[in-house]
């Protein structure tokens, strides 16, 4: 979409959205690393041009711009009651662009089996999202004598503070209110197996329930029958800052009743719940030995 008025079109950004649904998706060309089997996949995009390199994107609020037809009134006279969203009609059905009012790209896979390098198997509903519009505080882990430790990095960060709006403390220990783009992976209520000769259980009837499935007797590893997993990676939205600052990532996993399988004659494990947490940074852009982390 673009503004109809030419004078406004020269000032305002362009807007775009997309929606996709499909059955039985497949990853191709990555069989030796990642494999995916799923009953259905859905993808949604809400995007727009950025105002500038240092400012975020503008997007359409599709649900308020194109509200649902209320009170069972067919206001557009097309013979049906339309939900909220911009209608794209086909010969057999309609697609409604009804994305949330923020920039993002999201994909979900229902009743999926994700296999990573033949060692990790995750079964359940998965969601992947790329977004922006978040602001975070950073604990840099940098020393206050950075000019003596790494003069190049000191100069780069000082320039970013002076000329590109980086809110860096005088002692280089914190960065405040940094605008970031995000990429997340979320899995809730899934079953996970980490080990060899997996998966431990397979949903043979595609009902989303593994409790009635026969375990794989050859599988050896850790079985988490009820697991929540979240992974997030962040990078500075401002391209000039992204060239200087590292990427940040965090993850959290919780699972009930983990089990060691295939090792009963050697080792046994009984635990009510397992928790794991990660807060880390990509160091390619940071010289020396300092490590940044998300403050909160």
C-alpha positions, 0 to 999 in steps of 0.5 A: 500500500502507498498513500494515494495523494502524491504529496503524502506518498513522497513523505510516508512509507509504503506498507505491506502484509502477507498471510500463508497457510499450507499443509504438510510443509517440508524443509528441503536441502537441509536433510543432514542438519534439520528436518521438519514434519508438520500437519500445517504451517501458517505465516503472517507478515506486517511490514513497512518501510523504515522512516530512516536508518535510526527510526523504526518501521511504520505499519498498518493497523489492519484490524482497526482499519478494516473492522469486522462486519457487526450485528450480522450486517453484510455491509459490503453486500458480498453475501457473507459476514466478514471478520476483521482484516483486509479481504483478498478474494479468490475464486473459492474463498477469501483471505483476510489480512488481519495482522497485529499493529506492529512490524513482524514476520511470524510462522507457526507449525502445528503438530510438528516434529523438528529434528536437529542434527539427528540428536534433538527431536522436538514434537508439538506446536512451534512458533518462529517470529521476527520483529522489532520495536523493542527497547532493552538495557545492556550490561556491557561488561566493559572496563572503564579503562577501555581506551587502554584495553582496546583503543579501536572499540573505544573510538567506535563506541564513543563515535556511536554515542556522539553521532548516533544516539547510543545511550552509553554510560560514561564508564562504558558499563551500561547501554540504556534504551537500545532499540532492537530487532528480534528473532524468537522461537517458541515451543510450549507444551511440546515433547523433547528428546535429546540423544541418539537413535531418536525420536523416542515417541512419534505421533503416528495418528497425528492427534497431538497426543504421544501418551498412547504411542509406543516408545522407540526401544533403540532410543538412548538419551533424555526424554522431556514429555512436557516442555516449554522452550523460548529462544530470543536473539536481538540486534540493534535496529539502527544499522550504524549501531548494529555494525559496532554492537554485538548480537544478544540472545537468551533462552529458557527451558522448563520441563516436567518429569524428565527421564533417562531412556535406554540406560536403565541398566546403567543410570536412572534419573527421577526429577520433578522438574528441570529448568535451564536458562541462557543469557549470552552474546555474539562476540564477533563485533567485540574485540578483546575479551569482554563479554556483554549481556542483557541487563534484565 
